[in-house]
Amino acid sequence: MPPPLQTPPPLPGPVVHDEVVPARAPWLHTLRQGQTLRIVDLEGNQAVDFLMYNAADDAERYSAQDTITAQGNIFLRAGSVLRSNEGAPMMQVTATAVDYHDTIGGACSCESNTLRYGHHTKSQHACVENFLIANAAQGRGKRDMVSNINWFMNVPVEADGALGIVDGISAPGLYVDLKALMDVVVVVSNCPQINNPCNGFNPTPVRMIVCD
C-alpha cells in the first residue's frame, strides 16, 4: 500500500490560485512580490523542473551560478535565496518538507534522452519541450532557457565529483514553499521522464497553490 497523503502546514495567507498540473505537463504563472507558491508532490517521487523570470524584464532570470555562489552550496534548503543573473533575490525557500532540492541535474530533452537511453526514446516528450511550450506564450524561445531547478529531485554528488539521478527523497503530500521577492513569472515542467528514477518511472500530477 502507498504511504498516506501527508497534510502540509497552513499557508501564510489566503489562496488566490490552486491548480493541479497533470503528469508530463507544462505550467506558467505570474507571482507578485510577497506571494507564496506551494508546490505539492501529490503522489511522491515526482521531479518538478522550474525556471523563473523577472515579470517586468525577462532579460533578468534565474541564475544557478549566482544562486550557488551566493549560498556556497549546490543544494537548496529552507532559507535558500534564488538569485537572478544580476545577483538580485527573486524567490526564497521559506519552508520545505524535503531535506534538499537539486540545482545541477538540468532538464531532460529529446536529444539527451537519445544520447543516454537510445534512439528509440527520441519521440518521448521531455522537459525542454515543456519549457518551450510554456515560454512561447510570452514570446520567449530556446535562447531564453537557462539552467533550471529540480524540486524534489535527488542528485547526490560523490567525493570524486561524480553525480547521478537516483530514487527521489520525496513522498506523497510533501511540499516546498517559495516566496516571491520580486514580481516573477514561474515556468514549470512537471517532468515526463520515464527512463530514470527521478519520477519513479511513473510521472504523476503535482499541485500548485498561490497565496497572498
PLY file of the C-alpha trace (Angstrom):
ply
format ascii 1.0
element vertex 212
property float x
property float y
property float z
element edge 211
property int vertex1
property int vertex2
end_header
0.00 0.00 0.00
1.29 3.53 -0.74
2.15 5.76 2.22
-0.73 8.01 3.35
-1.03 11.51 1.92
0.63 13.99 4.27
-1.09 17.25 5.21
1.18 20.31 4.77
1.04 23.10 7.39
-1.29 26.08 6.88
-0.44 28.51 4.11
0.75 32.00 5.14
-2.26 33.77 3.57
-5.46 33.45 1.54
-5.32 31.23 -1.56
-5.60 33.13 -4.86
-4.84 30.25 -7.24
-5.00 26.48 -6.80
-4.32 24.13 -9.72
-3.32 20.51 -10.27
-0.77 20.20 -13.07
-1.21 16.89 -14.90
1.63 14.42 -15.30
4.08 15.45 -18.05
2.51 18.92 -18.48
3.91 22.49 -18.51
2.67 25.32 -16.28
3.22 29.10 -16.22
2.06 31.66 -13.65
2.92 35.20 -12.56
3.51 35.77 -8.85
3.51 39.23 -7.31
6.12 40.27 -4.74
5.17 38.85 -1.36
3.05 35.99 -2.69
3.95 32.38 -1.86
3.87 29.39 -4.19
3.46 25.98 -2.60
4.36 23.01 -4.82
2.89 19.74 -3.53
4.18 16.36 -4.70
0.80 14.62 -4.67
1.83 11.02 -5.20
5.54 11.15 -4.30
8.85 10.85 -6.16
7.94 13.41 -8.83
10.56 15.88 -10.11
9.36 19.41 -10.87
11.64 21.34 -13.26
11.50 25.08 -12.62
12.54 28.37 -14.27
11.66 31.96 -13.40
11.92 35.40 -14.97
11.56 38.98 -13.74
7.96 39.81 -14.69
8.93 43.38 -15.62
12.02 42.47 -17.69
12.58 38.86 -18.65
16.20 39.54 -19.59
16.65 39.08 -15.84
16.06 35.44 -14.97
17.05 32.73 -12.50
20.77 32.02 -12.36
22.02 28.74 -10.94
25.56 30.12 -10.88
24.67 33.23 -8.85
22.45 31.22 -6.51
25.08 28.54 -5.85
27.89 31.08 -5.44
25.94 33.30 -3.04
24.96 30.45 -0.72
28.12 28.37 -1.15
26.13 25.18 -1.71
24.70 23.34 -4.71
21.59 22.14 -2.84
18.52 24.22 -1.99
17.10 24.01 1.52
14.81 26.06 3.74
16.15 29.63 3.72
17.87 29.38 0.32
17.53 32.53 -1.80
17.10 32.06 -5.54
19.06 34.76 -7.35
18.95 36.25 -10.83
21.70 36.75 -13.40
22.01 40.24 -11.90
22.51 38.82 -8.40
19.14 40.05 -7.19
16.95 37.93 -4.87
13.99 36.55 -6.86
12.41 33.99 -4.53
13.20 32.31 -1.22
12.56 28.79 0.01
10.57 29.60 3.14
9.66 26.01 4.04
10.22 22.51 2.69
9.27 19.01 3.79
12.15 17.58 1.72
15.71 17.85 3.02
17.19 19.32 -0.16
16.48 20.06 -3.82
18.68 19.90 -6.94
20.27 22.78 -8.89
22.60 20.90 -11.29
20.71 17.93 -12.79
19.32 20.02 -15.65
16.25 19.39 -17.79
15.71 16.30 -19.90
15.39 16.81 -23.66
14.73 14.61 -26.67
18.41 14.93 -27.58
19.72 13.97 -24.13
17.24 11.09 -23.94
18.61 9.79 -27.23
22.20 10.07 -26.01
21.57 8.47 -22.62
18.87 5.91 -23.31
18.94 5.11 -27.03
17.43 6.33 -30.29
14.09 4.68 -29.54
13.47 7.45 -26.94
13.75 10.31 -29.49
9.99 10.79 -29.74
9.40 10.89 -25.97
8.18 14.18 -24.50
10.72 15.99 -22.32
11.15 18.97 -20.01
12.86 21.18 -22.60
9.78 20.84 -24.81
7.53 21.74 -21.86
9.60 24.85 -21.15
9.44 25.88 -24.80
5.66 25.41 -24.93
5.07 27.47 -21.77
7.56 30.21 -22.64
6.20 30.60 -26.18
3.01 32.04 -24.69
5.03 35.11 -23.63
7.37 35.29 -26.61
10.38 33.54 -25.13
12.31 30.88 -27.02
15.20 28.46 -26.69
17.75 31.22 -26.11
15.81 32.28 -23.01
16.25 28.92 -21.31
18.84 28.66 -18.55
19.94 26.03 -16.05
16.88 25.08 -14.03
15.96 23.95 -10.53
14.63 20.43 -9.97
12.34 20.41 -6.94
12.14 17.03 -5.16
14.84 15.53 -7.40
17.72 13.61 -5.81
21.10 14.19 -7.49
23.79 13.22 -4.96
27.40 14.23 -5.58
30.16 11.82 -4.58
33.55 12.78 -3.15
35.16 12.36 -6.59
32.63 14.73 -8.19
30.54 12.02 -9.83
26.80 12.55 -9.75
23.76 10.58 -10.74
19.99 10.76 -10.83
18.67 8.29 -8.27
15.46 7.49 -6.42
13.78 10.60 -5.07
13.55 11.52 -1.40
10.02 12.87 -1.62
6.77 11.17 -0.67
3.03 11.77 -1.15
1.99 15.17 0.16
5.47 16.61 0.65
5.91 20.22 -0.42
8.15 23.23 -0.92
7.10 26.86 -0.26
8.62 29.69 -2.32
8.09 33.36 -1.51
8.39 35.87 -4.36
10.87 38.64 -3.53
10.00 40.48 -6.77
7.26 40.07 -9.37
8.21 36.85 -11.17
6.98 34.61 -13.97
7.33 30.98 -12.92
7.65 28.32 -15.63
7.35 24.65 -14.69
7.74 21.31 -16.42
6.09 18.52 -14.46
8.84 16.16 -15.54
7.77 13.48 -18.07
10.96 11.41 -17.80
10.36 7.63 -17.75
13.92 6.35 -18.35
15.47 7.12 -14.97
14.20 7.00 -11.37
13.64 10.77 -10.89
9.87 10.16 -11.25
9.85 6.55 -10.11
9.48 5.68 -13.83
5.87 6.87 -13.50
5.20 10.64 -13.91
2.36 11.90 -11.69
0.45 15.18 -11.09
1.58 17.97 -8.79
-0.41 20.76 -7.14
0.39 24.48 -7.39
-1.09 26.74 -4.70
-0.52 30.52 -4.75
-1.42 32.60 -1.71
-1.13 36.26 -0.73
0 1
1 2
2 3
3 4
4 5
5 6
6 7
7 8
8 9
9 10
10 11
11 12
12 13
13 14
14 15
15 16
16 17
17 18
18 19
19 20
20 21
21 22
22 23
23 24
24 25
25 26
26 27
27 28
28 29
29 30
30 31
31 32
32 33
33 34
34 35
35 36
36 37
37 38
38 39
39 40
40 41
41 42
42 43
43 44
44 45
45 46
46 47
47 48
48 49
49 50
50 51
51 52
52 53
53 54
54 55
55 56
56 57
57 58
58 59
59 60
60 61
61 62
62 63
63 64
64 65
65 66
66 67
67 68
68 69
69 70
70 71
71 72
72 73
73 74
74 75
75 76
76 77
77 78
78 79
79 80
80 81
81 82
82 83
83 84
84 85
85 86
86 87
87 88
88 89
89 90
90 91
91 92
92 93
93 94
94 95
95 96
96 97
97 98
98 99
99 100
100 101
101 102
102 103
103 104
104 105
105 106
106 107
107 108
108 109
109 110
110 111
111 112
112 113
113 114
114 115
115 116
116 117
117 118
118 119
119 120
120 121
121 122
122 123
123 124
124 125
125 126
126 127
127 128
128 129
129 130
130 131
131 132
132 133
133 134
134 135
135 136
136 137
137 138
138 139
139 140
140 141
141 142
142 143
143 144
144 145
145 146
146 147
147 148
148 149
149 150
150 151
151 152
152 153
153 154
154 155
155 156
156 157
157 158
158 159
159 160
160 161
161 162
162 163
163 164
164 165
165 166
166 167
167 168
168 169
169 170
170 171
171 172
172 173
173 174
174 175
175 176
176 177
177 178
178 179
179 180
180 181
181 182
182 183
183 184
184 185
185 186
186 187
187 188
188 189
189 190
190 191
191 192
192 193
193 194
194 195
195 196
196 197
197 198
198 199
199 200
200 201
201 202
202 203
203 204
204 205
205 206
206 207
207 208
208 209
209 210
210 211
